[in-house]
Amino acid sequence: MDGVTAIANILRMEGVEFIGCVPYQPLLEAAAIAGIRPIIFRQEGTGIHMVDGFSRVTNGKRIGVFMMQNGPGAENGFGGVAQAYSESVPILLLPAGMPRDKRGIHPNFYPTRSYETITKWSEEMNIVERIPDLMRRAFTKLRTGRPGPVLLEIPADVATAELPEELFNYEPPRAALQQADPSDVSRAARAILAADRPIIRAGQGVLYAEATAELIELAEFLQAPVMTTLPGKSAFPENHPLALGSGGPSTTGMVDKYLKGSDLVLGVGCSFTKTNFAQAIPSGKTMIHMTNDEDAIGREYKCDFPMLGDAKLVLRQLLDELKSQAGSPRTKNQVLQDDIASVKKSWLDQWMPKLTSNEVPMNPYRVVWDLMNTVDLENTIITHESGSAREYLGPFWEARVPHSFIGWGKSTQLGYSLGLAMGAKMAEPEKLCINVMGDLAFSTVGLDVETGVRSGIPTMTIVINNAYMSIYNNSRFPVAMEKYNIKALSGEFSEVAQAMGAYTEKITDPSEIIASIKRGVAATEEGKTVVLEFITKDEGEYSKF
């Protein structure tokens, strides 16, 4: 067999059923022969976003794979890979490369070297006989430790070189998970039990470890309130009486009060990175950090008590140790739960005029509120876009089950949400998969709506069209605004989507929001890709504290 046939056969052994791509590279035909479906995208970025969403929703148990054409294809994929790297998403990238004797000749592009800074591991398949070993190592890295993209470059001459059958020896590697040092767990447990006002900050590591049940048990044992990071949103059910919501750039009144008022912060499956896309932790708090990434410990916040290991395994260790030290769970703290509910009501009451507004052009918060109160929350996966769509959605959407909300930040590639929703639909075809994006984001990736139509991936895209870039405060560029009106945009996006074969509606009256959403849901159930364009006002007020 030749090199690409060996790669395709290994992908099948790993359970890969589809591969994203923009033609052409030699692996495409070999993958099709092996029974792996190629999904052809309009541009590399959205394709990489799609396999990213697939890996997220499957918790990395099934790996999204994307292959790239030599040269411009690999060059165009950079933004999508950078996003996956910043979000710690395990995806496998297989770019074609120049023949080995063309290395170092200008202007040939060398993906292995160029992608080193935004991948967990980047390597060249430099000898055809090494393909099984390199693929084994790639999948080991994809399943072990902190997740991230892995890249294996396929030089053109290695792709067509013959691999002797007797050297094709491959068995899928298992994930290697670790527990924490028992003494670390014991010290952390003592600190937690000594705290008066502990708060739990849960990240997406809880999702990858499938540890929501353990997290709920811990919160109830301690009677401790739980906030999530934006990527960790849905790791803890937000209809639970101890739920505070998520802490992204915008947040809830509950997160603001209880994070500031806590004396101990227990981070579970989070990085504690200081970023504009996470709530800052005030100084003077005892910090406990449970993570599978040794590099994250003490990186930007001091760490009083580290616990290094898989979130599910270490949560179980911690629960056992807490039971050993405390003897029994804390009694139900009804005062705390009533206060959380009271703060939530007060916070929502402040926002109800926007969430239920009848103004025309309609308020985007009304679109989000009606959407949330129309769909089946336990059978829906929704993701936001960068910019204002993130702020409208993040604090107010109630995520009840794991991966019902895909949150993201750190890098914010415009248009990311469309591919994420498509990947979620590939992972969970029975669920309604929605992305909420602004008009500028749709302008960057909207042609891949046709990919959904052509490939039978029936997602629902909500376009918040205010013909304006609301996220940027005018004070940043007053002269540019006055002289050139640089934030103004235009476009007829439902018409564009209709021309690509999608089911579309343009909604201008807030009284029609719910009915249009119901029609859109019904269309997705019929297998149609849906784009609903809502004409809204410019809304620049966000839930920030």
N, C-alpha and C positions, 0 to 999 in steps of 0.2 A: 504494500500500500504506500501511497505517497504521504507527504507530511500533513496536508490539509485533511486527508481522509482519516489519518490517525487522530487529529484534533477533533474532527466531527464525531468520530466513534466514541471518544472519551466524553464529549459533551452529552451524548446520548446516555452513556453509562452514569453520568451525573444527574440524569433526569431532566436535562434541558429540552424543552418542547418547542421553543421559538427563539429567534435571534434577531435583534434589531440591526438595521443596516441602511446605508445609502450606497448603492452599487458603484464600482464593482471591486471585488477582490476574490481570489481563488477559493476561499473557504465557503463562499455562498453556495456554489454548486455541490460541494462535498457535503455541506450541512443538509441541503435538500435531499440528496441521495440517502443520507442517514435518517431521514424522517423528521428533520428539524425545520420548522416553518420559518422562512425569512419574512420579516415585516419591513417593508420599504417605507422610509420616511422622506419627507421633503427636505429636511436638513438634520445634520447630526445631533445638534443640541437637543431637540425634542425627543429623538430616539434614545439618547442616553438618559434623558429625564424619565422616559417610559420604563426602561429596565431598572432604573433607580427606584421608581414607585413600586415595581413588582417585588424587588428585594426587600423593601421596607415592609410591605404588607404581609409578606411571608416570613418576616423576622429572620431573613437570611437563610431560612431552611431550603428555599429554592432560590438560586442565584440568577439574577438578570444578566444577560450577555449581549454585548454590542460589538460588532465588527466594523472596521473602517477601511476605506480605500487608502492605498499608499499616497502620501503627499497631502493634497488638499483635504481629503477626508479626515485624516488624522489631525491635521491642523485645525479644522473646523470644530472638532470635538472638544477642544480645550475647555471652553466655558462649562459645558455639561459635566465634565470630569471634575473640574474645580468645585462645582457645587456639591457633587457627591462626596468629595473629599472633606469639604468643610462640614458636611452633615454626617460624616462617618457611616456611609452606606456601602455595603459590600456588593460591588458589581465587577464583572470580568470584562475587560476590554481587549480586543484582539485586532489591532491594526496591522494591515499589510505594511511591509517594509521594502526598501530597495534591496537588490542583491548584495550579498556581503562584500563583494569586491568594489561596491560603489560607496562604501562608508567613508565619510569625511570629505566627500567631493561636493563643493558648493554648486547649487543650493539645495542639495538633497536633504530632506527632513528626516530626522532620526527620532522617532517617538520614544524609544527607551530612555534616551537621555533627556529629552524635552519634558517628559511627563514625570520625572523623578520627584519633583517638589509637590505634586498634587496626587500622588498615589501612595498606597501603603507599601507596594512593591512593584518595581518596574524592571523587566528583564527581556532579553532577546532570546528567541529560540535559535541559537546560533549553530546547532548541529541537529540534524533530524533524529538521531538516536536519543537525544535528550528530551524529546517531546513528552513521553510519558512521565518522566521525573519532574519536568518543569510544570506540567499540568497538575500533578499531584501536589507539588509545593504551592502552586497558586491556590488550589482549593483548600489546602490546609490553612493558608493565611486568611482566606476569605471567611473561614469558620472559627478562627482562634483569636482571642484577645479583642482589642478595640477594632470594630469593623472599618473597612475602607476599600476604595477601588484597588484592583490589581490589574496590571497591564502586562501582556505577553506579546511582543512584536514578532511577526512572522515574515522573515526575509523572503523575497520572491523565489530565490533558489532553494531555500529550505522547504517552502510550500510544495514544490514539485519533486523534491528529492525522494528516493525510495527508502522506506523503513522496512527492514527485514521482519517478516511476521514473527519470528522467534524473539524479537526484541520488543514486541508490543506486549507489555505487561502492565496492566493498570487495575487498581482497585480503589474506589472512592475513599478518601480519608475521612475519619471521624473528627468531630469537633473535640477540642481539648479544653475542658473547663476546669477552673480551679476554685477552691475554697480559700477563705482568709485564714491567717494565723489565729488559732484559738485564743491566744493571749491578747491579741488585738481586739477580738470580738468581746472578750470579757471586760477589758478596760472601757470599750465604747458603751457596753451595756450599763456599767456602773455610772458613767457620765450621764447617760440618757435618763436613768432612774432618779438621778440627783437633780435633774433640771426641773424648774417650775413651769416653764412655758416653751416646751419643745415644739418645733415645726419640722415637718418632713418635706424635702424638696426633691421630687422625683423627675428623672430624666428619661430619655428614650432607651437607656440601658435596661429599664424595667420591661419595655416592650420587646426588645430583642431577646431577653432572658425568659419571656413569657411568665413574668413574676407578679402580675396584678393581684392574684389571689393572696400571695404572701404579703404584698404591700397593704392590702385591705386588712389582713389579720394583724399586721404590726400596728397600723393606725388605730384599730379598735382596741388592741391590747393596751396601748399607751394612752388612748383617748387624745391623740395628737392630730391637729389639723394638717392637711396635705395640700400643698401647691405643686404644680408641675412646671417644668420649663416649657417653652413653646414646642420644641421637638418632642417633648415627653407628654404633651397634652393627649389625653385618652388613656394614659397608663393607670389612672385612678378615676373611677366613675364620678362624674361631676354632679350627679344627682344624689350622692352620698352625703349624709349630714355633716361629715368632717371635711368635705371638699371645699377648697378655696378658689379653684379655677387655675388658670395658667398665667405665668408671668413673662409675657413677651414685652415688646416696646410699649404696648398698651396692656393694661391688666385690670383686675377686678378690685373693688373696694375691699374685699376680704383678704386678698393677697397683700395689699398695701398695709392694712392694719396688723395682721398677724405676723408678717415677716418683720416689720419694725418692732413689734412688741415681744418677739421671741427672745429667749436667752440661750437657746441651743438650736442649731440648724443641722439636721441629719440629711445629707445629700445621698441619694440612692440612684445609681446609674446615670449620674450627670457629671459634667466636666468641671463645674464651677469656673467657667471661663467668663472673664469680664468682657462684655459685649453690649452693643446698643440693643441687642435682641433678647436680652434677659434682664430681669430685675436685679439691681445691685443689692448686695447683702451689707447692711449697716455694720459698722465695726463694733467690737466689744462682745461678740457672741462666741460661744463654744462651737467649734466646727468639727463635724464628723463626716468623713468622706468615704463612701462605699463605691468603688469603681473597679473595672477590670483593666484600667489604663494607668500604669505606674507613672507615666509622664505627667498625668493630670494632677497628681497629689502635690499639694503645696505650690502649684504653679503660679496662681494669682491671688489666692487667699491662703492664709495660714491654715494648717490642718492640725488640729489637736489630737484626733484619733482616726488614723487611716484603717480601712479594711479593704484589702486588695483581693478581688475575685469576682466571679459571676454573680449578678444581682440576685438571681433566684436561690443559688446555693448559699450565699452569704446572708440573705434575709432569713433563710431557714436556720442557719447557725445562730443568728442574732435572736430570733424568736425563742429558740431552745435555751439560750443563755439568759434571756430576760425572764423566762419562766423559772429557770433554776434560781436566779437571784431574787426575784420578786415573789415567787410562789404562786401568784394568781394575777389575772388581768386587773387593771384599774376599773373601778366601778364606772358605769356610764356617766359621763359628765354632761348632764342635761343643760346646765348653765352655759357651758361652752357651745354646745350645739345650737341652743336657742340664740346665742349671741351671733354665731355665724349666719344663721337664718335672718336675723334682724339686720345685720350689716348688709347682707345680700339684698334684702328688700329695699333698704334705704338707698343703696347704690343704684339698683335697677330703677327705682322710682325717679331718680334724677335723669335717667336716660329714656324713660318711657315717652316723653314728648317727641323724641326723634324716632324711637323704635316703632311707634304707632302713628307717625305723622301722616296727615292727609294732603300735605302740600304738593303742588305741582310746579316745576318738575319735582319728582318724588325724591324723598330722602333715601340714600343708600342703606341706612340703618333699618328702614322699614322693609326693604327688600330682604335683608338678612334675617330679620325677625320673622317675617311671614314664611320665608323658606324653612327656617328651623321648626316652625310650628305647623308645617304642612307635611314634611317628609317623615318617614319612619326612621327615627334616630338610631335604632339598634341595627338597622339593615341599610345604612347609608355610610359611605366614606366620602368625606369632603376635605378639600384643601383650599388654601387661600393663595393669593398672588403676592408678590412683593409690592410695597407701597401701601396705599390707602386700603385696598381690599383686605390686607392682613389686619389692619387696625379695626375695620368694621366687623370682622368676623371673629378674631381670636378671643376677645374677652367674653363675648356674648353667646357664642355657640356652646351648647351643652353636650359634651362628649361623654357618652355613657359606657361604651365598650371599647376594648383595645382596637386601635387603628381606625376608629370611626372618624378621626380627625388627623390629618397629616400636617403637622406644623413644622416650620423650617425658618432658618435665618442664618446668621454668620456670613455666608455668601448669599447674595440675593439676585440670582440670574432672572432677568425679566422674562416672563413666559414659562417659567418652571412648572407652574400648576397644571398646564394642559397635559404634558407628558406624565406627570405624577398620577393624574386621574386615569389616564389610559393604562398605566401600569397597574394601578389598583384594580381596574376592571379585568385585566388579564389574570390577576391573582384571585379575585373574588367575583366571578362573572354573574353571580346571582344577586349581588348588591348594587344599589344605585350609587354611582360614582360621579361626584360633582366637583368642578373647580370654579372658583369665583375669581374673576380677574377684571382689571380695568381696561379701558379702551387702548391705552398705550401698549399694555402687555399683549392684548389680542393682535395688535398690529405687528408685533415681532414674531409671533409663532402661529398665527391664525390659519395659515395655509395647511398646517398639519391636521386641521379638522377633516380635510379630505382623506388623510390617512386613516382616521377613525371610520369614516364612511366606507372607504374601499376595503378596509381590513376587518370590518364587522366588530368594531370596538365601540359600543353604544354608550358614550358618556354624556353628561349634561354640562355644558359650559354656560355660566352666568356672566354676562358682560355688563359691568357697571359703566355706562357711557355717560360721562359728564363733560366730554370734550375738553378736559382740563387735567393737568397734573397736580392733583390736590395735595399730595404728600409733601411737596416742597413749599415751605413758607415764603411768602413774597419778600420778606425782609432779607432773604439771601441774595437777591439780585434785583433791587428796586429799579435801577436804571435800565437793565435789560427788559424788565417787565413794562416799564413806562414807554420805552422807545420801540420795542419789538414784540411785546406780548408773547414771550417765549413759552408760556405754559399752555397756550391754546392749541387744541387738536381738532381733528375732524375725521369723519368716516361714517359709512353706512354698513355696520358690521353684520347685521342679520342678513342683509342682501348678499354680502360676500359669502357668508356661510351657506346660504340657500343655493348660490351658484355652484357650490362644491358638493351639493347633494344632501345637506343636513336639513333636519326639521328645524324651522326657525320661527320665532315671533319677535316683534318689537313692541314693548310695553311702555306706555306713557302715563297711564292712569293707575294710581296706587290701588284702586278698588279691583283692578284686574290682576294683581300680582299672584294671588293664591290660585285663581283659576288657570292662569298661564302655567304655573308650576305643575299643577295637576296634569295638564295636557302634556307638558314636557316629560313628566315621569311616565305617563302612559306610552309616549312615543319611544322612550328608551326600552320599555318592556317589549315593544314590538321590534326591537333590534335597530332602532334609528339613533344616529348621532344627533344630539340636540344642542342648539345654541339659542339662548334667550337673551335678548338685548334689552336692558332696562335704561331708559333715558332719565337720568337723575340730575340733581343739583350738585354744585360744588360743595362738598362737606369736608371741612378741615378740622373739625373738633374730634378729639380722640380721648379715650379713657386713660389718661395719664395722671400721675400724682407727683 
